[in-house]
Amino acid sequence: MPVRHSRYIAGVMTIAALGTGAAMAPAAHAAWSVQLVHEGQSIQAAIDAAPAGGAVLVMPGTYRESVQITRNVTLEGVGSGQVTLTAPAGQGAGAAPATAPAGAQQSAPATAPAGAQQSAPATMPAGAQQGASAMAPAGAQSAPAGAQHDAGAMAPAGAQQGAPATMPAGAQQGAPARMPAGAQAAVPAATPNGTAPTAGKAETGTTVTGTTTQAACAAAGHGICVTGADGHALDAVRIESLTVTGFRANGIDVSGTDGMVVSRVVAKNNGQQGISQEKSTRSVLRDNEAVGNGQSGIFVANLISNEGGALDTRGTVIADNALSGNRIGVTVRRARVLAVENNTVTGNCGGVFVVGDENNPKAGDLDIRQNKITANNKFCAASGRLPAIQGTGVLLTGAEDTRISGNTITGNSGASPMSGGVVLYPSEVGVANLRNQVSGNTLSGNSPADLADRDTKGSGNTFSANSCAVSEPAGRC
């Protein structure tokens, strides 16, 4: 994955750092606040110190904490190869579940049969920078150690929410971020008991003392939690350019957002989902890498812990991601109106799954297009309503009006009832696949079939202009 530096927000912004002087922002523009975090300091403290519409920029290093975001902010590292967020000692993937506060959601750990491949707990990548710090202006000070940071920037009027980050003119792509001259200091964030932290002091423990919401995120076993209130979705949250690894549950856990962007993130070796979203609309999940997670690399659903009709995501985009070594590359469960496109999905038990049930509206009305889905032949044991998974490219179960087009689907092979290139599979609750279109795909080397319509209750499903050799029943190629 390419390593890019922080997106310095176009236009006028105010840099928050410790020092003297007035914020340099014309009155005609909204002030932007950027909290700077160095290794040994707390990202959560910076998040808490950042105002709505602010941002947290994380310098190279390894940060052992969970992070909770409850307002519109941007959390950005200087690169996924340089910034690693991981669980405190004894709380990572494979650890016993913590006791969550009342009402906190917990995900059941996946199980695998003897001999099944399991993801090893995440470890610090070889060569990761432990002590490097970005260069800041003379006298500037990063966010206080041990304090809690809240990150996030809300784009000014007219700014594009989904546009990729850009570097300032002359900035080096591979070097640590350098703060602009004239950057101004922020007031140190207060610790939860209201006392001022000691600026620049490194954390001494493995657990960050945080707010109640942060504690709930950590107790649930997630890395980064983004949580909007019912009826008040967060509508300007971005997470970019960092690695989230080794958490017991989800790397990134999102609920109640609109227009959220997750980009250039590595979600690796987490116990459940790499990136998980529920009750969220118009999301952009782009240019990420999800590797070795216990469930899906990317998971989008209406509700995680409850059933209900499929959510209209109003155009969520899952694009240009690399998904490998997970149970499933991408899972869309009880969701509608989105696109899964231009992803590379390989080495999982299953590639792309669309899962619906008896609730209305049904899952579907979405596009799976221009993806490369190859050799998803890892074995995963049966779980919940699904049997064992191995060798599945694209699977529809209980889905309607889904368009599968222009994909390259090769080498997916297994002995599961769901094995094959594109598979229409009967729903475990008796819901038929309806009016799905499979067209213009290139399929080869999938076993037992390139195209398999195994849903005897399904109707209106069509197969056209596909390049393939074997189908079930015959005549679909």
Stockholm file with secondary structure:
# STOCKHOLM 1.0

chainA/1-477         MPVRHSRYIAGVMTIAALGTGAAMAPAAHAAWSVQLVHEGQSIQAAIDAAPAGGAVLVMPGTYRESVQITRNVTLEGVGSGQVTLTAPAGQGAGAAPATAPAGAQQSAPATAPAGAQQSAPATMPAGAQQGASAMAPAGAQSAPAGAQHDAGAMAPAGAQQGAPATMPAGAQQGAPARMPAGAQAAVPAATPNGTAPTAGKAETGTTVTGTTTQAACAAAGHGICVTGADGHALDAVRIESLTVTGFRANGIDVSGTDGMVVSRVVAKNNGQQGISQEKSTRSVLRDNEAVGNGQSGIFVANLISNEGGALDTRGTVIADNALSGNRIGVTVRRARVLAVENNTVTGNCGGVFVVGDENNPKAGDLDIRQNKITANNKFCAASGRLPAIQGTGVLLTGAEDTRISGNTITGNSGASPMSGGVVLYPSEVGVANLRNQVSGNTLSGNSPADLADRDTKGSGNTFSANSCAVSEPAGRC
#=GR chainA/1-477 SS CCCCCCCCCSSCCCCBCSSSSCCCCCTTSCCCCEEEECTTSCHHHHHHHSCTTCEEEECSEEEESCEEECSSCEEEESCTTTEEEECCTTSBTTSCCCCCCTTCCCCCCCCCCTTCCCCCCCCCCTTCCSSCCCBCCTTCCCSCTTSBBCCCCCCCTTCCSSCCCCCCTTCCSSSCCBCCTTCBCCCCCCCTTSCCCCTTCCCCSSSCCCCHHHHHHHHHTCSEEEECBTTBCBCSCEEESCEEECBSSCSEEEESBBSCEEESCEEESCSSCSEEEESCBSCEEESCEEESCSSEEEEEESCSSSCCSCEEEEEEEEESCEEESSSEEEEEESEEEEEEESCEEESSSEEEEEECCSSSSCEECCEEESCEEECCCCCBCCBTTBCCBCSEEEEEESEESCEEESCEEECCBCSSTTCEEEEECCCTTCCCCBSCEEESCEEESCBSCSEEECCTTCBSCEEESCBCSCEESTTCC
#=GC SS_cons         CCCCCCCCCSSCCCCBCSSSSCCCCCTTSCCCCEEEECTTSCHHHHHHHSCTTCEEEECSEEEESCEEECSSCEEEESCTTTEEEECCTTSBTTSCCCCCCTTCCCCCCCCCCTTCCCCCCCCCCTTCCSSCCCBCCTTCCCSCTTSBBCCCCCCCTTCCSSCCCCCCTTCCSSSCCBCCTTCBCCCCCCCTTSCCCCTTCCCCSSSCCCCHHHHHHHHHTCSEEEECBTTBCBCSCEEESCEEECBSSCSEEEESBBSCEEESCEEESCSSCSEEEESCBSCEEESCEEESCSSEEEEEESCSSSCCSCEEEEEEEEESCEEESSSEEEEEESEEEEEEESCEEESSSEEEEEECCSSSSCEECCEEESCEEECCCCCBCCBTTBCCBCSEEEEEESEESCEEESCEEECCBCSSTTCEEEEECCCTTCCCCBSCEEESCEEESCBSCSEEECCTTCBSCEEESCBCSCEESTTCC
//
